[in-house]
Amino acid sequence: MASFALLLIDRDAAPLAEALQRDVPGLSVTPCTSLVAARAHLVGSRFGAILAEYDLPDGPALSLLELPVTIPPLWVRAGSALRAEEALRDGAVGFVAGPDARALGPFVAWHAGLSELVAPLAESEGADEAGGDEGASDEQMPEATALYLERVRGELGRITHALNNPLAVISGNVQLARELIVAAPEDPMVSSSLEDIQTAAKELGALIEDINELRRSLAPPPPELG
């Protein structure tokens, strides 16, 4: 069975660690409630990632990135979209926005590469919530997974918006440069550079479209009429 070591830093670390290890087969969680304890674990142990509450009793989780040791990818449990955006800007590589702890299992499973292992469990929980009705787990997505996918869609939307701005600047300046070159002696080096920039802009545009297609694929299906 695959295994993944996670350092969990949270005021409620113990019950969250227990729930994560129950919900995500192959996950090994080391819980702690403070940055001081986390630093001690990071010096003596190896982890695949850190999942930390944004604000901890003895300081911000992102201060871990300033330690003179190798820090694994830091995922932040943020209480709002604004905090999540700040965390990504300051060095976190992922986030769970909102206080709902049920989103943690699918989030960790996906990023740790254990999603194949957690899928059968999620389907079984869906059937239990439906009172054992056969077929219910195939038709209803577990609430925690739905919450996580919606947050993924939101993050993809934020990335798309962020990419669109530099793409517009690049495209606009390429066009302006081409117009200026017409009025001046042509320099082969400048023309070649403009071609490279234009090619990069097209590739960036294709990437944005790929992200938009992924967002559309994650959208919940429309309700059936009739």
Legacy VTK file of the C-alpha trace (Angstrom):
# vtk DataFile Version 3.0
C-alpha trace
ASCII
DATASET POLYDATA
POINTS 226 float
0.000 0.000 0.000
1.213 3.508 -0.809
2.290 5.619 2.144
2.627 9.349 2.690
3.933 11.123 5.808
2.101 14.339 6.702
2.972 16.844 9.434
-0.302 18.340 10.692
-0.134 21.612 12.666
-3.491 22.667 14.049
-5.157 23.607 17.323
-7.298 20.485 16.887
-4.470 18.368 15.492
-5.181 15.144 17.413
-8.811 14.547 16.300
-8.068 15.805 12.784
-5.096 13.434 12.478
-7.235 10.534 13.651
-9.930 11.371 11.098
-7.434 11.795 8.259
-5.730 8.473 8.946
-9.141 6.786 9.094
-10.392 8.399 5.878
-7.213 8.208 3.770
-5.589 4.746 3.637
-1.815 4.928 3.321
-1.578 8.278 5.121
0.634 8.637 8.195
-0.053 11.826 10.188
2.154 13.392 12.859
-0.013 15.893 14.785
1.220 18.929 16.705
-0.419 22.132 17.919
2.364 24.725 17.723
5.213 25.996 15.581
7.707 25.076 18.301
6.686 21.420 18.141
6.594 21.522 14.341
10.178 22.815 14.162
11.358 19.931 16.332
9.634 17.404 14.038
11.086 19.003 10.905
14.639 18.746 12.219
14.445 15.060 13.043
11.934 13.589 10.571
11.066 13.528 6.880
7.599 14.441 5.624
5.957 14.488 2.224
4.089 17.693 3.084
2.906 19.976 5.876
-0.750 20.873 6.425
-0.977 23.822 8.812
-3.627 26.115 10.205
-2.984 29.640 8.877
-2.727 31.270 12.309
-1.271 29.238 15.174
-1.033 30.190 18.871
2.693 30.992 18.564
2.726 32.612 15.120
1.802 32.295 11.434
2.307 28.920 9.763
4.153 30.519 6.861
7.030 31.446 9.189
8.114 27.806 8.806
9.373 28.714 5.343
12.058 30.880 6.985
13.670 27.941 8.813
17.234 26.990 7.747
16.150 23.420 6.961
14.543 21.752 3.954
10.808 22.378 4.183
8.420 20.033 2.344
5.466 21.494 0.412
3.329 23.599 2.749
-0.460 23.382 2.463
-2.426 25.910 4.475
-5.830 25.522 6.085
-7.174 29.038 5.604
-10.406 30.391 7.041
-11.237 32.501 4.001
-10.428 32.938 0.323
-8.479 36.114 1.156
-6.246 34.254 3.591
-5.786 31.486 1.036
-4.657 33.996 -1.591
-2.206 35.544 0.891
-0.827 32.101 1.726
-0.204 31.245 -1.937
1.478 34.598 -2.495
3.763 34.069 0.510
4.980 30.601 -0.454
2.302 27.982 0.278
1.731 25.508 -2.553
-1.922 24.703 -1.788
-4.774 25.544 0.530
-8.081 24.432 1.949
-10.370 27.451 2.287
-13.135 27.460 4.858
-13.526 25.868 8.266
-15.152 22.589 7.158
-12.810 19.796 8.266
-14.603 17.300 6.002
-12.788 18.785 2.999
-9.389 17.825 4.415
-9.531 14.126 3.522
-10.174 14.542 -0.227
-7.693 17.448 -0.360
-4.853 15.485 1.244
-5.643 12.320 -0.717
-5.546 14.181 -4.016
-2.298 16.061 -3.352
-0.558 13.099 -1.725
-1.339 10.817 -4.668
-3.616 8.611 -2.550
-6.892 9.534 -4.252
-7.227 6.067 -5.791
-7.159 4.576 -2.307
-9.697 6.965 -0.805
-12.250 6.620 -3.641
-13.824 3.320 -2.501
-14.174 4.690 1.022
-15.870 7.852 -0.203
-18.380 5.777 -2.173
-19.061 3.582 0.856
-19.679 6.643 3.061
-22.089 8.004 0.446
-24.080 4.760 0.590
-24.165 4.820 4.409
-25.497 8.390 4.436
-28.244 7.317 2.033
-29.405 4.640 4.463
-27.892 1.758 2.506
-29.897 2.479 -0.643
-28.154 0.573 -3.445
-26.888 2.806 -6.231
-27.018 6.017 -4.176
-23.215 6.262 -3.987
-22.970 6.236 -7.789
-25.459 9.067 -8.185
-24.504 11.343 -5.302
-21.023 12.769 -4.829
-19.918 12.794 -1.165
-20.366 16.302 0.228
-16.706 16.714 1.223
-15.536 15.795 -2.280
-18.035 18.210 -3.827
-16.782 20.990 -1.544
-13.191 20.291 -2.518
-13.921 20.202 -6.249
-15.759 23.509 -5.990
-12.727 25.036 -4.305
-10.503 23.605 -7.029
-12.743 25.255 -9.628
-12.486 28.543 -7.741
-8.697 28.324 -7.618
-8.523 27.504 -11.332
-10.662 30.572 -11.973
-8.251 32.720 -9.953
-5.273 31.333 -11.910
-7.034 31.962 -15.230
-7.759 35.560 -14.251
-4.133 36.060 -13.160
-2.806 34.631 -16.451
-5.114 36.731 -18.603
-3.600 40.008 -17.397
0.026 39.334 -18.461
-1.219 37.724 -21.674
-3.057 40.934 -22.574
0.033 43.016 -21.780
2.300 40.758 -23.858
-0.033 40.700 -26.850
-0.607 44.445 -26.720
3.084 45.266 -26.555
3.946 42.882 -29.400
1.437 44.651 -31.615
2.767 48.075 -30.574
6.362 46.996 -31.264
5.408 45.734 -34.711
3.836 49.096 -35.550
6.955 50.937 -34.363
9.275 48.702 -36.409
7.412 49.668 -39.593
8.594 53.255 -39.106
12.244 52.284 -38.446
14.933 50.221 -40.188
14.176 46.563 -39.617
16.491 44.786 -37.173
16.486 40.978 -37.697
17.241 40.385 -34.001
14.266 42.489 -32.897
11.981 40.741 -35.367
13.125 37.324 -34.140
12.538 38.325 -30.517
9.038 39.513 -31.368
8.291 36.192 -33.051
9.426 34.335 -29.918
7.257 36.543 -27.704
4.248 36.052 -29.954
4.746 32.272 -29.897
4.947 32.343 -26.097
1.756 34.394 -25.970
-0.057 31.811 -28.120
1.156 28.990 -25.861
-0.009 30.915 -22.797
-3.409 31.419 -24.426
-3.660 27.680 -25.111
-2.793 26.961 -21.472
-5.548 29.300 -20.295
-8.025 27.487 -22.516
-6.887 24.137 -21.069
-7.519 25.476 -17.557
-10.959 26.745 -18.551
-11.795 23.339 -20.028
-10.735 21.691 -16.761
-12.958 24.091 -14.812
-15.893 23.215 -17.047
-15.263 19.495 -16.532
-15.406 19.955 -12.736
-18.737 21.782 -12.811
-21.637 19.824 -11.279
-24.105 18.425 -13.842
-27.284 20.470 -14.351
-30.401 19.113 -12.645
-32.546 16.868 -14.783
-35.770 18.410 -16.004
-39.074 16.713 -15.552
LINES 1 227
226 0 1 2 3 4 5 6 7 8 9 10 11 12 13 14 15 16 17 18 19 20 21 22 23 24 25 26 27 28 29 30 31 32 33 34 35 36 37 38 39 40 41 42 43 44 45 46 47 48 49 50 51 52 53 54 55 56 57 58 59 60 61 62 63 64 65 66 67 68 69 70 71 72 73 74 75 76 77 78 79 80 81 82 83 84 85 86 87 88 89 90 91 92 93 94 95 96 97 98 99 100 101 102 103 104 105 106 107 108 109 110 111 112 113 114 115 116 117 118 119 120 121 122 123 124 125 126 127 128 129 130 131 132 133 134 135 136 137 138 139 140 141 142 143 144 145 146 147 148 149 150 151 152 153 154 155 156 157 158 159 160 161 162 163 164 165 166 167 168 169 170 171 172 173 174 175 176 177 178 179 180 181 182 183 184 185 186 187 188 189 190 191 192 193 194 195 196 197 198 199 200 201 202 203 204 205 206 207 208 209 210 211 212 213 214 215 216 217 218 219 220 221 222 223 224 225
